[in-house]
Amino acid sequence: MAKSPDDRAPVPAGKSTPAETSSRAEIDAFLERVRTIDRAQPATSRGRLIFALDATMSRQPTWDTACKLQGEMFLEAQAIGGLDVQLVYFRGLGECRASRWVSEPAALAGLMQQIDCRGGHAQIGRVLTHACRETEKAKVQALVYVGDAMEETVDDICAKAGELGLRGVPAFVFQEGSDPAVERTFRDVARLTRGAYCRFNAGAAHELRELLRAVAAYAAGGLKALGDLSARQNKGAIRLLEQMK
């Protein structure tokens, strides 16, 4: 007769069960596959960056800040090779939309100014799935996600992040606030895509500005450009580079 879970011999302290060992081995193997993906400077002259934001009601102050700062992403990338940006946002009851690709700060600002924040739940999984599809059409160098909540199943989010990582698109996940459960999931998304996670304080526009400039530099010129910006003492670049080495 099969033993019940209570009848099984206990695992000695400090040792793992075969299942746990197998699971860790699978995770390590997956991360090794992601590590082999080239993150060199883009082959094309212009980088492509998906700029995704939570547009639910709690995000209005940060949305307004992002509207003011988005032009600096283009300015940072311009000297390196230029940048095309696609805006992705979610809000309300299941609304998740993506804009056309734009290459001018004014065009992106115009798109963002037409959007108002509405109540709803986070839809991070849809953002990650969209990024996978976009990079299959034409290579995307980076995904930026700015948010403060995580209301989906963690396993589902991590699975989608893993798919994005295998496509060579690092996710730069910026958390507003200090919710520890949100932080854990956001860090997992960054780790599984070989991107980076950073937290910024509500109303700290200077922190978000430096982080966006750093990602724009990476999208336009790869790790070399991010390293060059770090050498200029950009705190955002320093924070990202520490995680991406």
C-alpha positions as CSV (number, residue, x, y, z in Angstrom):
1,M,0.0,0.0,0.0
2,A,1.3,3.5,-0.9
3,K,2.5,5.6,2.0
4,S,0.7,8.7,2.9
5,P,2.8,11.9,3.1
6,D,2.9,11.5,6.9
7,D,4.5,8.1,6.6
8,R,7.4,9.2,4.5
9,A,10.9,9.3,6.1
10,P,11.8,12.9,7.1
11,V,14.4,14.7,5.1
12,P,17.5,15.4,7.2
13,A,18.0,19.0,8.2
14,G,20.1,20.9,5.6
15,K,19.4,18.4,2.8
16,S,17.0,18.8,-0.2
17,T,14.5,16.3,-1.5
18,P,15.0,14.9,-5.0
19,A,12.1,17.0,-6.2
20,E,13.6,20.2,-4.8
21,T,17.0,19.4,-6.2
22,S,15.4,18.7,-9.6
23,S,13.5,22.0,-9.5
24,R,16.6,24.0,-8.7
25,A,18.5,22.2,-11.4
26,E,15.8,23.1,-14.0
27,I,15.9,26.8,-12.9
28,D,19.7,26.9,-13.1
29,A,19.6,25.3,-16.5
30,F,17.0,27.8,-17.7
31,L,19.0,30.8,-16.4
32,E,22.2,29.4,-18.1
33,R,20.3,29.4,-21.4
34,V,19.3,33.0,-20.9
35,R,22.9,33.9,-20.0
36,T,24.1,32.7,-23.4
37,I,21.9,35.2,-25.2
38,D,23.9,38.0,-26.7
39,R,23.3,41.5,-25.2
40,A,25.7,43.4,-27.3
41,Q,25.1,46.7,-28.9
42,P,22.1,46.5,-31.3
43,A,23.0,45.6,-34.9
44,T,20.6,48.3,-36.2
45,S,21.4,52.0,-36.0
46,R,18.4,52.7,-33.7
47,G,17.4,50.9,-30.6
48,R,13.8,49.8,-29.9
49,L,12.3,50.2,-26.4
50,I,8.9,49.4,-25.1
51,F,7.8,51.8,-22.4
52,A,5.1,50.2,-20.3
53,L,3.2,51.9,-17.5
54,D,0.5,51.0,-15.1
55,A,-2.3,53.5,-15.8
56,T,-4.7,52.5,-13.0
57,M,-6.0,55.2,-10.8
58,S,-3.2,55.1,-8.2
59,R,-0.7,55.8,-10.9
60,Q,-1.8,59.3,-11.9
61,P,1.0,61.3,-10.2
62,T,3.7,59.0,-11.6
63,W,2.0,59.1,-15.0
64,D,2.2,62.9,-15.0
65,T,5.9,62.7,-14.0
66,A,6.7,60.2,-16.7
67,C,5.0,62.5,-19.3
68,K,7.5,65.2,-18.3
69,L,10.5,62.9,-18.3
70,Q,10.0,60.8,-21.4
71,G,11.8,63.2,-23.7
72,E,15.0,62.7,-21.8
73,M,15.1,59.1,-22.9
74,F,15.3,60.3,-26.5
75,L,18.0,62.9,-25.7
76,E,20.2,60.3,-24.0
77,A,19.9,57.9,-26.9
78,Q,20.3,60.4,-29.7
79,A,24.1,60.7,-29.5
80,I,24.4,57.0,-29.4
81,G,22.3,56.0,-32.4
82,G,18.7,57.0,-31.7
83,L,15.7,55.4,-30.2
84,D,12.2,54.2,-31.3
85,V,9.7,53.9,-28.4
86,Q,6.4,52.2,-28.2
87,L,4.0,53.1,-25.3
88,V,2.1,50.3,-23.6
89,Y,-0.4,50.9,-20.8
90,F,-3.2,49.1,-19.0
91,R,-6.2,50.5,-17.0
92,G,-9.8,49.9,-16.3
93,L,-11.5,46.5,-16.9
94,G,-9.1,44.6,-19.0
95,E,-7.9,47.4,-21.2
96,C,-4.3,47.0,-22.3
97,R,-3.1,49.0,-25.4
98,A,0.0,49.6,-27.4
99,S,0.8,52.7,-29.4
100,R,2.6,52.9,-32.7
101,W,6.4,53.1,-32.7
102,V,7.6,56.7,-32.4
103,S,11.0,58.3,-32.9
104,E,10.4,61.8,-31.6
105,P,9.8,63.0,-28.0
106,A,6.9,65.2,-29.0
107,A,5.1,62.3,-30.6
108,L,5.4,60.2,-27.4
109,A,4.4,63.1,-25.2
110,G,1.3,63.7,-27.4
111,L,0.3,60.0,-27.0
112,M,0.7,60.1,-23.2
113,Q,-1.2,63.3,-22.8
114,Q,-4.3,61.7,-24.4
115,I,-4.4,59.0,-21.7
116,D,-6.1,59.4,-18.3
117,C,-5.6,56.9,-15.5
118,R,-8.6,54.8,-14.5
119,G,-9.4,52.3,-11.8
120,G,-8.5,48.6,-12.4
121,H,-6.0,45.8,-11.8
122,A,-2.4,45.3,-12.9
123,Q,-2.0,43.4,-16.2
124,I,1.7,42.7,-16.2
125,G,1.3,39.4,-17.9
126,R,-0.2,41.0,-21.0
127,V,2.6,43.5,-21.2
128,L,5.2,40.7,-21.2
129,T,3.3,38.7,-23.8
130,H,3.1,41.8,-26.0
131,A,6.8,42.4,-25.7
132,C,7.5,38.8,-26.8
133,R,5.3,39.3,-29.9
134,E,6.9,42.6,-30.8
135,T,10.5,41.3,-30.6
136,E,9.5,38.4,-32.9
137,K,8.5,41.1,-35.5
138,A,11.7,43.2,-35.1
139,K,14.2,43.0,-32.3
140,V,13.4,45.0,-29.2
141,Q,16.4,45.9,-27.1
142,A,14.6,46.6,-23.8
143,L,11.3,46.7,-21.9
144,V,10.7,49.3,-19.2
145,Y,7.9,48.7,-16.8
146,V,6.9,51.2,-14.1
147,G,4.3,50.2,-11.6
148,D,3.3,49.7,-7.9
149,A,1.1,46.6,-7.8
150,M,1.1,42.9,-8.6
151,E,-2.3,41.3,-8.6
152,E,-1.7,38.3,-10.9
153,T,-0.5,34.8,-10.3
154,V,3.3,34.9,-9.6
155,D,4.0,31.6,-11.5
156,D,2.2,32.9,-14.6
157,I,4.2,36.2,-14.5
158,C,7.5,34.4,-14.1
159,A,6.6,32.0,-16.9
160,K,6.0,34.9,-19.3
161,A,9.2,36.6,-18.1
162,G,11.1,33.5,-18.8
163,E,9.8,33.5,-22.4
164,L,10.9,37.1,-22.8
165,G,14.3,36.3,-21.4
166,L,14.7,33.5,-24.0
167,R,14.1,36.1,-26.7
168,G,16.9,38.3,-25.4
169,V,14.8,41.2,-24.1
170,P,15.8,42.4,-20.7
171,A,13.1,43.9,-18.5
172,F,13.9,47.0,-16.4
173,V,11.3,46.9,-13.7
174,F,10.9,50.1,-11.6
175,Q,8.7,49.8,-8.5
176,E,7.1,52.8,-6.9
177,G,6.5,52.1,-3.2
178,S,7.8,49.4,-0.9
179,D,5.3,46.5,-1.0
180,P,7.5,43.5,-0.3
181,A,5.3,41.0,-2.3
182,V,5.4,43.3,-5.3
183,E,9.2,43.7,-4.9
184,R,9.7,39.9,-4.9
185,T,7.8,39.4,-8.2
186,F,9.4,42.4,-9.9
187,R,12.8,41.2,-8.9
188,D,12.0,37.8,-10.4
189,V,10.9,39.4,-13.7
190,A,14.2,41.3,-13.9
191,R,16.2,38.2,-13.0
192,L,14.5,35.9,-15.5
193,T,15.1,38.4,-18.3
194,R,18.6,39.4,-17.3
195,G,17.4,42.9,-16.7
196,A,17.4,45.0,-13.5
197,Y,15.1,46.0,-10.7
198,C,15.0,49.3,-9.0
199,R,12.7,51.0,-6.5
200,F,12.0,54.7,-6.5
201,N,10.2,56.9,-4.0
202,A,6.8,58.5,-4.8
203,G,7.4,62.0,-6.1
204,A,11.1,61.4,-6.7
205,A,11.3,62.6,-10.3
206,H,15.1,62.8,-10.3
207,E,15.3,59.0,-9.5
208,L,13.0,58.0,-12.3
209,R,14.7,60.4,-14.7
210,E,18.1,58.8,-14.2
211,L,16.7,55.3,-14.5
212,L,14.9,56.1,-17.8
213,R,18.1,57.8,-19.2
214,A,20.1,54.7,-18.3
215,V,17.7,52.3,-20.0
216,A,17.6,54.5,-23.1
217,A,21.4,54.4,-23.3
218,Y,21.3,50.6,-23.0
219,A,18.6,50.3,-25.7
220,A,20.5,52.5,-28.1
221,G,24.0,51.3,-27.4
222,G,24.1,48.1,-25.3
223,L,26.2,47.5,-22.2
224,K,29.0,49.7,-23.5
225,A,26.7,52.7,-23.6
226,L,25.4,51.9,-20.2
227,G,29.0,51.6,-18.9
228,D,29.9,54.9,-20.4
229,L,26.9,56.6,-18.7
230,S,27.8,54.9,-15.4
231,A,31.3,56.4,-15.8
232,R,29.7,59.8,-15.9
233,Q,28.3,59.1,-12.4
234,N,24.7,58.7,-13.5
235,K,23.2,56.9,-10.5
236,G,20.6,55.1,-12.5
237,A,23.2,53.6,-14.8
238,I,25.3,52.6,-11.8
239,R,22.3,50.8,-10.2
240,L,21.4,49.0,-13.4
241,L,24.9,48.0,-14.4
242,E,25.6,46.4,-11.0
243,Q,22.8,43.9,-11.7
244,M,23.5,43.3,-15.3
245,K,27.2,42.4,-15.1
